Amino acid sequence: MAASIPAIHFEFICVVWGPSFTDLLLKVGIPSQLASGNLPSFRYRETSSYIIYTTSKDAEAITASPAFGMLSRYIHTEIRLIDDIDLGRNRYGIVSECQMRALTAAEGTETAFVWPCPDMIFADGAFTAMANIAATGKRAI
């Protein structure tokens, strides 16, 4: 009999602000992640979280959207506000700062990170494949 694989805690960390990228997340990004072979069938969704780093203004639009409502039905969701960050500086530096916040918050835990961007489209089955590879003990996918 094969050894059982312990549940893996995944954190899906998405950084988004501004109306155009927030709209892309809600109309393109999240819907692709909700394809049947992605979050709905993701074997670790009960032990995982989807965390969105965004502004207060954009959080209102996100949490009011049907896409976020559907996402929340499949995985624990959380909004972390970035109102303290100067959004006038380099956007890649802002994304990196938010990613560092996520890494720091998970320090001391066994967490697997996925970094979906607002305009990223995942093929149906991508998350199932990711979970299957992770179950073999791979540390990076």
DSSP file with accessible surface (Angstrom, degrees, kcal/mol):
  #  RESIDUE AA STRUCTURE BP1 BP2  ACC     N-H-->O    O-->H-N    N-H-->O    O-->H-N    TCO  KAPPA ALPHA  PHI   PSI    X-CA   Y-CA   Z-CA
    1    1 A M              0   0  239      0, 0.0     2,-0.1     0, 0.0     3,-0.1   0.000 360.0 360.0 360.0 135.1    0.0    0.0    0.0
    2    2 A A        -     0   0   94      1,-0.1     2,-0.1     3,-0.0     3,-0.1  -0.384 360.0-102.9 -72.8 146.8    1.3    3.4   -1.0
    3    3 A A        -     0   0   89      1,-0.1     2,-0.2    -2,-0.1    -1,-0.1  -0.432  41.4-109.4 -66.5 141.9    2.1    5.9    1.8
    4    4 A S        -     0   0  112     -2,-0.1    -1,-0.1    -3,-0.1     0, 0.0  -0.508  25.9-127.6 -75.4 144.0   -0.6    8.6    2.1
    5    5 A I        -     0   0   89     -2,-0.2     3,-0.1    -3,-0.1    -1,-0.1  -0.789  25.0-124.6 -91.0 123.8    0.3   12.1    1.0
    6    6 A P        -     0   0  101      0, 0.0    -1,-0.0     0, 0.0     2,-0.0  -0.324  37.9 -87.7 -64.9 154.3   -0.4   14.7    3.7
    7    7 A A        -     0   0   66      1,-0.1     2,-0.4    39,-0.0    37,-0.1  -0.357  42.7-138.8 -60.9 138.9   -2.6   17.6    2.7
    8    8 A I        -     0   0   39     -3,-0.1     2,-0.8    -2,-0.0    39,-0.2  -0.863   5.9-136.2-103.6 134.1   -0.6   20.4    1.1
    9    9 A H  E     -a  111   0A  53    101,-0.6   103,-2.9    -2,-0.4     2,-0.4  -0.831  25.8-172.4 -91.4 113.2   -1.4   24.0    2.1
   10   10 A F  E     -a  112   0A   5     -2,-0.8    39,-2.3    34,-0.4     2,-0.5  -0.843  11.0-159.6-100.8 143.2   -1.4   26.2   -1.1
   11   11 A E  E     -ab 113  49A  18    101,-2.8   103,-2.5    -2,-0.4     2,-0.7  -0.988   4.8-156.8-120.9 118.6   -1.7   29.9   -1.1
   12   12 A F  E     -ab 114  50A   0     37,-2.9    39,-3.4    -2,-0.5     2,-0.6  -0.873  16.1-164.8 -91.0 115.3   -2.8   31.5   -4.3
   13   13 A I  E     + b   0  51A   2    101,-3.1     2,-0.5    -2,-0.7    39,-0.2  -0.920  10.4 178.5-112.5 113.9   -1.5   35.1   -4.1
   14   14 A C  E     - b   0  52A   0     37,-2.7    39,-3.0    -2,-0.6     2,-0.5  -0.962  11.6-161.5-117.1 130.6   -2.9   37.6   -6.5
   15   15 A V  E     + b   0  53A  13     -2,-0.5     2,-0.3   101,-0.4    39,-0.2  -0.952  25.5 154.7-111.5 123.6   -1.8   41.3   -6.5
   16   16 A V        +     0   0    2     37,-2.7    39,-0.4    -2,-0.5     2,-0.3  -0.994  10.1 157.2-151.6 140.9   -4.2   43.6   -8.3
   17   17 A W        +     0   0   54     -2,-0.3     4,-0.4    37,-0.2     5,-0.1  -0.971  41.9  51.6-156.8 157.7   -5.2   47.3   -8.2
   18   18 A G  S  > S-     0   0   18     -2,-0.3     4,-2.4     3,-0.1     5,-0.3   0.260  83.8 -90.7  88.7 146.5   -6.7   49.8  -10.6
   19   19 A P  H  > S+     0   0  104      0, 0.0     4,-2.4     0, 0.0     5,-0.2   0.866 119.5  51.9 -61.7 -38.5   -9.9   49.4  -12.6
   20   20 A S  H  > S+     0   0   80      2,-0.2     4,-2.0     1,-0.2    -2,-0.1   0.943 116.1  38.4 -68.8 -43.8   -8.4   47.8  -15.7
   21   21 A F  H  > S+     0   0   83     -4,-0.4     4,-2.5     2,-0.2    -1,-0.2   0.866 115.2  53.6 -75.8 -32.5   -6.5   45.0  -14.0
   22   22 A T  H  X S+     0   0    5     -4,-2.4     4,-2.3     2,-0.2    -2,-0.2   0.935 109.4  49.5 -64.0 -41.7   -9.3   44.5  -11.5
   23   23 A D  H  X S+     0   0   71     -4,-2.4     4,-2.5    -5,-0.3     5,-0.3   0.912 110.0  51.0 -62.3 -41.9  -11.7   44.1  -14.4
   24   24 A L  H  X>S+     0   0   61     -4,-2.0     4,-2.6     1,-0.2     5,-2.1   0.916 109.4  50.9 -62.0 -42.9   -9.3   41.6  -16.1
   25   25 A L  I  <>S+     0   0    0     -4,-2.5     5,-3.3     3,-0.2    -2,-0.2   0.937 115.7  41.4 -58.9 -45.7   -9.1   39.6  -12.9
   26   26 A L  I  <5S+     0   0   24     -4,-2.3    -2,-0.2     1,-0.2    -1,-0.2   0.812 125.2  33.5 -76.6 -29.1  -12.8   39.4  -12.5
   27   27 A K  I  <5S+     0   0  141     -4,-2.5    -2,-0.2    -5,-0.2    -1,-0.2   0.672 137.8   9.1-100.7 -20.1  -13.7   38.7  -16.2
   28   28 A V  I  X5S+     0   0   49     -4,-2.6     4,-1.8    -5,-0.3    -3,-0.2   0.693 123.1  47.8-125.0 -55.6  -10.6   36.7  -17.4
   29   29 A G  I  ><S+     0   0    0     -5,-2.1     4,-1.6    89,-0.7    93,-0.3   0.970 115.8  38.3 -61.9 -60.9   -8.3   35.5  -14.5
   30   30 A I  H  ><S+     0   0    0     -5,-3.3     4,-1.3     1,-0.2     3,-0.2   0.928 113.0  56.4 -62.6 -43.7  -10.8   34.1  -12.0
   31   31 A P  H  4 S+     0   0   58      0, 0.0     3,-0.5     0, 0.0    -1,-0.2   0.907 107.5  49.1 -56.8 -36.9  -13.1   32.5  -14.6
   32   32 A S  H >< S+     0   0   17     -4,-1.8     3,-1.2     1,-0.2    -2,-0.2   0.875 109.3  52.7 -68.8 -31.9  -10.2   30.5  -16.1
   33   33 A Q  H 3< S+     0   0    0     -4,-1.6     6,-2.4     1,-0.2    -1,-0.2   0.696 104.6  57.5 -74.9 -16.3   -9.3   29.4  -12.5
   34   34 A L  T 3< S+     0   0   34     -4,-1.3    -1,-0.2    -3,-0.5    -2,-0.2   0.340  75.7 126.8 -96.1   6.7  -12.8   28.2  -12.1
   35   35 A A  S X  S-     0   0   27     -3,-1.2     3,-2.7    -5,-0.2     6,-0.3  -0.286  79.2-103.6 -58.7 152.4  -12.7   25.9  -15.1
   36   36 A S  T 3  S+     0   0   85      1,-0.3     5,-0.2     4,-0.1    -1,-0.1   0.786 120.4  49.7 -56.1 -32.0  -13.8   22.4  -14.0
   37   37 A G  T 3  S+     0   0   11      3,-0.1    91,-1.5     4,-0.1    -1,-0.3   0.346 111.0  55.2 -89.9   8.3  -10.2   21.0  -14.0
   38   38 A N  S X> S-     0   0    0     -3,-2.7     3,-1.3    89,-0.2     4,-0.6   0.326 121.0 -13.3-109.9-121.5   -8.9   23.9  -11.9
   39   39 A L  G >4 S+     0   0    0     -6,-2.4     3,-1.2     1,-0.3    -5,-0.2   0.870 126.9  62.0 -57.7 -38.4  -10.2   25.1   -8.5
   40   40 A P  G 34 S+     0   0   29      0, 0.0    -1,-0.3     0, 0.0    -4,-0.1   0.838 119.5  27.5 -58.6 -28.0  -13.5   23.1   -8.5
   41   41 A S  G <4 S+     0   0   58     -3,-1.3     2,-0.4    -6,-0.3    -2,-0.2   0.279  85.6 132.6-115.1  12.4  -11.5   19.8   -8.6
   42   42 A F    X<  -     0   0    3     -3,-1.2     3,-1.7    -4,-0.6     4,-0.2  -0.480  50.3-147.7 -68.2 117.4   -8.3   21.0   -6.9
   43   43 A R  T 3  S+     0   0  132     -2,-0.4     3,-0.3     1,-0.3    -1,-0.2   0.700  92.6  47.5 -65.8 -17.9   -7.6   18.2   -4.3
   44   44 A Y  T >  S+     0   0   12      1,-0.2     3,-1.3     2,-0.1   -34,-0.4   0.246  74.7 109.5-106.0  14.8   -6.0   20.6   -1.8
   45   45 A R  G X  S+     0   0   66     -3,-1.7     3,-1.0     1,-0.3    31,-0.6   0.824  73.0  60.0 -64.0 -29.3   -8.7   23.4   -1.9
   46   46 A E  G 3  S+     0   0  162     -3,-0.3    -1,-0.3     1,-0.2    -2,-0.1   0.764 113.5  37.3 -68.5 -24.1   -9.9   22.5    1.7
   47   47 A T  G <  S+     0   0   55     -3,-1.3    -1,-0.2   -39,-0.2     2,-0.2   0.231 109.9  80.2-109.1  12.4   -6.5   23.2    3.1
   48   48 A S    <   -     0   0    4     -3,-1.0    28,-0.8    -4,-0.3     2,-0.3  -0.680  59.3-146.9-121.3 170.2   -5.6   26.2    0.9
   49   49 A S  E     -bc  11  76A  16    -39,-2.3   -37,-2.9    -2,-0.2     2,-0.5  -0.973   9.0-147.3-137.5 151.0   -6.3   29.9    0.6
   50   50 A Y  E     -bc  12  77A   1     26,-2.9    28,-2.0    -2,-0.3     2,-0.5  -0.980  25.1-171.8-117.9 113.5   -6.7   32.4   -2.2
   51   51 A I  E     -bc  13  78A   0    -39,-3.4   -37,-2.7    -2,-0.5     2,-0.5  -0.936   8.3-162.6-116.6 126.6   -5.4   35.8   -1.1
   52   52 A I  E     -bc  14  79A   0     26,-2.7    28,-3.0    -2,-0.5     2,-0.6  -0.934   5.9-155.6-111.5 122.1   -5.8   39.0   -3.0
   53   53 A Y  E     +bc  15  80A   6    -39,-3.0   -37,-2.7    -2,-0.5     2,-0.3  -0.878  41.2 130.4 -93.4 120.2   -3.7   42.0   -2.2
   54   54 A T  E     - c   0  81A   0     26,-2.0    28,-2.0    -2,-0.6    29,-0.3  -0.932  55.4 -81.2-159.0 176.6   -5.5   45.1   -3.4
   55   55 A T     >  -     0   0   14    -39,-0.4     4,-2.6    -2,-0.3     5,-0.2  -0.452  41.6-110.1 -84.9 163.7   -6.7   48.6   -2.4
   56   56 A S  H  > S+     0   0   44      1,-0.2     4,-1.6     2,-0.2    -1,-0.1   0.910 119.2  51.2 -58.2 -44.0   -9.8   49.4   -0.4
   57   57 A K  H  > S+     0   0  163      1,-0.2     4,-1.2     2,-0.2     3,-0.2   0.935 113.9  42.3 -61.8 -47.0  -11.5   50.8   -3.5
   58   58 A D  H  > S+     0   0   15      1,-0.2     4,-2.7     2,-0.2    -1,-0.2   0.836 106.8  62.9 -71.6 -29.3  -10.8   47.8   -5.6
   59   59 A A  H  X S+     0   0   12     -4,-2.6     4,-3.0     1,-0.2     5,-0.3   0.883  99.5  55.6 -61.2 -36.2  -11.7   45.4   -2.8
   60   60 A E  H  X S+     0   0  138     -4,-1.6     4,-1.3    -3,-0.2    -1,-0.2   0.933 110.8  43.2 -61.3 -46.1  -15.2   46.8   -2.9
   61   61 A A  H  X S+     0   0   51     -4,-1.2     4,-0.6     2,-0.2    -2,-0.2   0.904 115.8  49.5 -66.5 -40.0  -15.5   45.9   -6.6
   62   62 A I  H >< S+     0   0    0     -4,-2.7     3,-1.4     1,-0.2     6,-0.4   0.959 112.0  44.9 -65.1 -52.3  -13.9   42.5   -6.1
   63   63 A T  H 3< S+     0   0   73     -4,-3.0    -1,-0.2     1,-0.3    -2,-0.2   0.761 112.4  53.3 -68.9 -21.6  -16.0   41.4   -3.2
   64   64 A A  H 3< S+     0   0   84     -4,-1.3    -1,-0.3    -5,-0.3    -2,-0.2   0.569  91.0 101.4 -84.8  -8.6  -19.2   42.6   -4.9
   65   65 A S  S <X S-     0   0   18     -3,-1.4     4,-1.8    -4,-0.6     5,-0.1  -0.467  74.5-133.2 -83.0 147.4  -18.5   40.6   -8.1
   66   66 A P  H  > S+     0   0  113      0, 0.0     4,-2.5     0, 0.0     5,-0.2   0.865 106.9  60.2 -60.9 -33.8  -20.1   37.3   -9.0
   67   67 A A  H  > S+     0   0   18      1,-0.2     4,-2.5     2,-0.2     5,-0.1   0.927 106.1  45.2 -62.4 -44.7  -16.6   35.9   -9.9
   68   68 A F  H  > S+     0   0   19     -6,-0.4     4,-2.7     2,-0.2    -1,-0.2   0.892 110.4  55.3 -66.8 -37.5  -15.3   36.5   -6.4
   69   69 A G  H  X S+     0   0   36     -4,-1.8     4,-0.8     2,-0.2    -2,-0.2   0.926 110.7  44.6 -59.4 -43.6  -18.5   34.9   -5.0
   70   70 A M  H >X S+     0   0   68     -4,-2.5     3,-0.8     2,-0.2     4,-0.8   0.919 111.6  52.9 -66.5 -43.5  -17.9   31.8   -7.1
   71   71 A L  H >X S+     0   0    0     -4,-2.5     4,-1.6     1,-0.3     3,-1.4   0.929 106.0  54.5 -56.3 -44.6  -14.3   31.7   -6.1
   72   72 A S  H 3< S+     0   0   46     -4,-2.7    -1,-0.3     1,-0.3    -2,-0.2   0.707  99.6  61.8 -66.4 -19.8  -15.2   31.9   -2.4
   73   73 A R  H << S+     0   0  180     -3,-0.8    -1,-0.3    -4,-0.8    -2,-0.2   0.748 112.5  36.5 -74.5 -23.0  -17.5   28.8   -2.8
   74   74 A Y  H << S+     0   0   65     -3,-1.4     2,-0.3    -4,-0.8    -2,-0.2   0.687 125.4  15.1-103.3 -24.1  -14.5   26.7   -3.8
   75   75 A I  S  < S-     0   0    7     -4,-1.6    -1,-0.3   -28,-0.1     2,-0.2  -0.994  85.1 -90.1-152.2 150.0  -11.6   28.0   -1.7
   76   76 A H  E     -c   49   0A 108    -28,-0.8   -26,-2.9   -31,-0.6     2,-0.3  -0.453  49.8-160.6 -60.5 128.3  -11.0   30.1    1.4
   77   77 A T  E     -c   50   0A  28    -28,-0.2     2,-0.3    -2,-0.2   -26,-0.2  -0.866  14.0-179.7-117.0 152.7  -10.6   33.7    0.2
   78   78 A E  E     -c   51   0A  65    -28,-2.0   -26,-2.7    -2,-0.3     2,-0.5  -0.993  17.6-146.6-149.4 141.3   -9.1   36.7    1.9
   79   79 A I  E     -c   52   0A  45     -2,-0.3     2,-0.5   -28,-0.2   -26,-0.2  -0.946  12.6-168.2-108.2 129.4   -8.5   40.3    0.9
   80   80 A R  E     -c   53   0A  53    -28,-3.0   -26,-2.0    -2,-0.5     2,-0.2  -0.985  20.8-131.2-118.1 123.2   -5.4   42.0    2.2
   81   81 A L  E     -c   54   0A  84     -2,-0.5   -26,-0.2   -28,-0.2     3,-0.1  -0.472  19.7-171.9 -80.4 144.0   -5.3   45.8    1.8
   82   82 A I    >   +     0   0    0    -28,-2.0     3,-2.0    -2,-0.2   -27,-0.2  -0.077  44.4 126.3-120.7  29.3   -2.4   47.6    0.3
   83   83 A D  T 3   +     0   0   89    -29,-0.3    -1,-0.1     1,-0.3     4,-0.1   0.705  69.6  62.7 -62.6 -18.4   -3.5   51.2    1.0
   84   84 A D  T 3  S+     0   0  115     -3,-0.1     2,-0.4     2,-0.1    -1,-0.3   0.525  86.1  91.9 -84.6  -4.1   -0.2   51.9    2.8
   85   85 A I  S <  S-     0   0   11     -3,-2.0     2,-0.9     1,-0.0    -3,-0.1  -0.751  82.6-121.0 -95.0 136.9    1.8   51.3   -0.4
   86   86 A D    >   -     0   0  106     -2,-0.4     3,-1.1     1,-0.2    -2,-0.1  -0.627  24.7-168.7 -74.1 106.4    2.7   54.2   -2.7
   87   87 A L  T 3  S+     0   0   63     -2,-0.9    -1,-0.2     1,-0.2     7,-0.1   0.502  74.6  78.1 -79.5  -0.3    1.1   53.0   -6.0
   88   88 A G  T 3  S+     0   0   72      2,-0.1    -1,-0.2     3,-0.0     3,-0.1   0.547  82.8  79.1 -83.5  -7.1    2.9   55.8   -7.9
   89   89 A R  S <  S-     0   0   99     -3,-1.1     5,-0.1     1,-0.2     0, 0.0  -0.264 104.0 -45.1 -92.3-174.5    6.1   53.9   -7.9
   90   90 A N     >  -     0   0  104      1,-0.2     4,-1.7    -2,-0.1     3,-0.4  -0.230  49.3-142.2 -54.7 124.7    7.3   51.0  -10.1
   91   91 A R  H  > S+     0   0  144      1,-0.2     4,-2.3     2,-0.2     5,-0.2   0.819  99.4  55.4 -63.8 -31.5    4.4   48.4  -10.4
   92   92 A Y  H  > S+     0   0  147      2,-0.2     4,-2.5     1,-0.2    -1,-0.2   0.870 106.1  52.0 -70.7 -33.1    6.8   45.5  -10.3
   93   93 A G  H  > S+     0   0   26     -3,-0.4     4,-2.3     2,-0.2    -2,-0.2   0.881 108.9  51.0 -65.9 -36.9    8.3   46.7   -7.1
   94   94 A I  H  X S+     0   0    0     -4,-1.7     4,-2.3     2,-0.2    -2,-0.2   0.938 110.9  47.4 -65.0 -46.8    4.7   46.9   -5.7
   95   95 A V  H  X S+     0   0   40     -4,-2.3     4,-2.5     1,-0.2    -2,-0.2   0.936 112.2  50.4 -60.7 -44.2    4.0   43.4   -6.7
   96   96 A S  H  X S+     0   0   63     -4,-2.5     4,-2.5     1,-0.2    -1,-0.2   0.903 108.5  52.3 -61.1 -40.7    7.3   42.2   -5.2
   97   97 A E  H  X S+     0   0   57     -4,-2.3     4,-2.1     1,-0.2    -1,-0.2   0.926 110.6  47.4 -62.4 -42.6    6.5   44.0   -2.0
   98   98 A C  H  X S+     0   0    0     -4,-2.3     4,-2.1     2,-0.2    -2,-0.2   0.906 110.8  51.6 -66.0 -39.7    3.1   42.2   -1.7
   99   99 A Q  H  X S+     0   0   54     -4,-2.5     4,-2.5     1,-0.2    -1,-0.2   0.905 108.7  51.3 -63.7 -39.0    4.7   38.9   -2.5
  100  100 A M  H  X S+     0   0  107     -4,-2.5     4,-2.8     1,-0.2    -1,-0.2   0.895 106.9  54.0 -65.2 -36.5    7.2   39.4    0.2
  101  101 A R  H  X S+     0   0   71     -4,-2.1     4,-2.5     2,-0.2    -1,-0.2   0.908 109.3  48.6 -61.9 -41.7    4.4   40.2    2.6
  102  102 A A  H  X S+     0   0    0     -4,-2.1     4,-1.5     2,-0.2    -2,-0.2   0.922 112.4  47.7 -64.9 -43.8    2.8   36.9    1.7
  103  103 A L  H  < S+     0   0   69     -4,-2.5     4,-0.3     1,-0.2    -2,-0.2   0.917 113.2  48.5 -63.0 -42.5    6.0   35.0    2.2
  104  104 A T  H >< S+     0   0   82     -4,-2.8     3,-1.3     1,-0.2    -2,-0.2   0.910 108.8  53.0 -64.9 -41.8    6.6   36.8    5.6
  105  105 A A  H 3< S+     0   0   66     -4,-2.5    -1,-0.2     1,-0.3    -2,-0.2   0.821 112.8  45.0 -63.8 -29.2    3.0   36.0    6.7
  106  106 A A  T >< S+     0   0    7     -4,-1.5     3,-1.9    -5,-0.2    -1,-0.3   0.388  82.7 137.8 -95.5   3.5    3.5   32.3    6.0
  107  107 A E  T <   +     0   0  152     -3,-1.3     3,-0.1    -4,-0.3    -3,-0.1  -0.183  69.5  22.6 -53.8 135.5    7.0   32.1    7.6
  108  108 A G  T 3  S+     0   0   86      1,-0.3     2,-0.3     3,-0.1    -1,-0.3   0.489 105.7 101.3  86.1   2.0    7.5   29.0    9.6
  109  109 A T  S <  S-     0   0   77     -3,-1.9     2,-1.1     2,-0.0    -1,-0.3  -0.773  79.8-115.9-113.0 162.5    4.7   27.1    7.7
  110  110 A E        +     0   0  144     -2,-0.3  -101,-0.6    -3,-0.1     2,-0.4  -0.803  55.2 160.4 -95.1  90.2    4.9   24.5    5.0
  111  111 A T  E     -a    9   0A  28     -2,-1.1     2,-0.5    -5,-0.1  -101,-0.2  -0.956  34.5-151.1-120.8 135.1    3.2   26.5    2.3
  112  112 A A  E     -a   10   0A  31   -103,-2.9  -101,-2.8    -2,-0.4     2,-0.4  -0.890  23.2-146.9 -99.6 130.6    3.2   26.1   -1.5
  113  113 A F  E     -a   11   0A  52     -2,-0.5     2,-0.4  -103,-0.2  -101,-0.2  -0.821  16.9-172.8-104.9 141.0    2.7   29.4   -3.3
  114  114 A V  E     -a   12   0A  17   -103,-2.5  -101,-3.1    -2,-0.4    -2,-0.0  -0.992  10.7-157.6-125.0 134.5    1.0   30.0   -6.7
  115  115 A W        -     0   0   86     -2,-0.4     2,-0.2  -103,-0.2  -101,-0.1  -0.561  14.0-177.8-115.5  67.8    1.3   33.5   -8.1
  116  116 A P        -     0   0    2      0, 0.0  -101,-0.4     0, 0.0    -2,-0.1  -0.456  16.2-144.6 -69.7 133.6   -1.6   34.1  -10.5
  117  117 A C    >   -     0   0   56     -2,-0.2     3,-1.9  -103,-0.1  -101,-0.1  -0.641  24.4-111.2 -90.9 156.1   -1.6   37.5  -12.2
  118  118 A P  T 3  S+     0   0   13      0, 0.0   -89,-0.7     0, 0.0   -90,-0.2   0.830 118.0  41.7 -57.5 -33.2   -4.9   39.3  -12.9
  119  119 A D  T 3  S+     0   0   85    -91,-0.1     2,-0.4   -90,-0.1   -94,-0.0   0.205  88.9 117.2-102.1  18.1   -4.5   38.8  -16.7
  120  120 A M    <   -     0   0   69     -3,-1.9     2,-0.5     2,-0.0   -88,-0.2  -0.708  50.1-154.5 -90.0 133.0   -3.2   35.2  -16.5
  121  121 A I        -     0   0  121     -2,-0.4     2,-0.5   -89,-0.1   -92,-0.1  -0.927   5.3-155.9-108.8 126.8   -5.3   32.5  -18.1
  122  122 A F        -     0   0   35     -2,-0.5   -87,-0.1   -93,-0.3     3,-0.1  -0.872  20.0-120.8-101.2 133.0   -5.0   28.9  -16.8
  123  123 A A    >   -     0   0   71     -2,-0.5     3,-2.4     1,-0.1     4,-0.4  -0.362  41.1 -90.8 -65.4 148.6   -5.9   26.0  -19.1
  124  124 A D  T 3  S+     0   0   97      1,-0.3    -1,-0.1     2,-0.1   -88,-0.1  -0.458 118.4  26.2 -61.3 123.8   -8.6   23.7  -17.9
  125  125 A G  T 3> S+     0   0   26     -2,-0.2     4,-2.5   -90,-0.1    -1,-0.3   0.269  85.6 113.9 103.0  -8.9   -6.8   21.0  -15.9
  126  126 A A  H <> S+     0   0   35     -3,-2.4     4,-2.3     1,-0.2    -2,-0.1   0.912  80.1  45.3 -61.5 -42.5   -3.7   23.1  -15.0
  127  127 A F  H  > S+     0   0    0     -4,-0.4     4,-2.4     2,-0.2    -1,-0.2   0.859 111.2  52.9 -72.5 -33.7   -4.5   23.1  -11.3
  128  128 A T  H  > S+     0   0   44    -91,-1.5     4,-2.4     2,-0.2    -2,-0.2   0.939 111.1  47.1 -63.6 -44.2   -5.3   19.4  -11.3
  129  129 A A  H  X S+     0   0   46     -4,-2.5     4,-2.5   -92,-0.2     5,-0.2   0.915 110.8  52.4 -63.2 -41.7   -1.9   18.8  -12.9
  130  130 A M  H  X S+     0   0   26     -4,-2.3     4,-2.6     1,-0.2    -1,-0.2   0.928 111.0  46.8 -59.9 -46.1   -0.2   21.1  -10.4
  131  131 A A  H  X S+     0   0    1     -4,-2.4     4,-2.2     1,-0.2    -1,-0.2   0.902 111.2  51.7 -64.3 -40.3   -1.8   19.1   -7.5
  132  132 A N  H  X S+     0   0   74     -4,-2.4     4,-0.6     2,-0.2    -1,-0.2   0.906 112.2  45.5 -64.1 -40.9   -0.8   15.8   -9.0
  133  133 A I  H ><>S+     0   0   72     -4,-2.5     3,-1.3     1,-0.2     5,-1.2   0.931 111.9  51.6 -67.9 -43.7    2.8   16.9   -9.4
  134  134 A A  H ><5S+     0   0    9     -4,-2.6     3,-2.1     1,-0.3    -2,-0.2   0.879 101.9  62.0 -60.6 -35.5    2.9   18.3   -5.8
  135  135 A A  H 3<5S+     0   0    9     -4,-2.2    -1,-0.3     1,-0.3    -2,-0.2   0.737  94.7  62.1 -65.5 -18.9    1.5   15.0   -4.5
  136  136 A T  T <<5S-     0   0  100     -3,-1.3    -1,-0.3    -4,-0.6    -2,-0.2   0.501 124.5-101.8 -83.8  -3.5    4.7   13.3   -5.8
  137  137 A G  T < 5 +     0   0   54     -3,-2.1    -3,-0.2     1,-0.3    -2,-0.1   0.431  67.7 154.3  99.4   0.5    6.8   15.4   -3.4
  138  138 A K      < -     0   0  131     -5,-1.2    -1,-0.3     1,-0.1     3,-0.1  -0.377  31.6-158.4 -63.7 139.8    8.0   17.9   -6.0
  139  139 A R  S    S+     0   0  212      1,-0.2     2,-0.4    -2,-0.1    -1,-0.1   0.626  75.2  34.5 -95.6 -19.8    8.9   21.3   -4.3
  140  140 A A              0   0   89    -28,-0.1    -1,-0.2    -6,-0.0   -28,-0.0  -0.998 360.0 360.0-138.8 137.0    8.7   23.5   -7.5
  141  141 A I              0   0  119     -2,-0.4   -11,-0.0    -3,-0.1    -7,-0.0  -0.980 360.0 360.0-126.1 360.0    6.4   23.1  -10.4
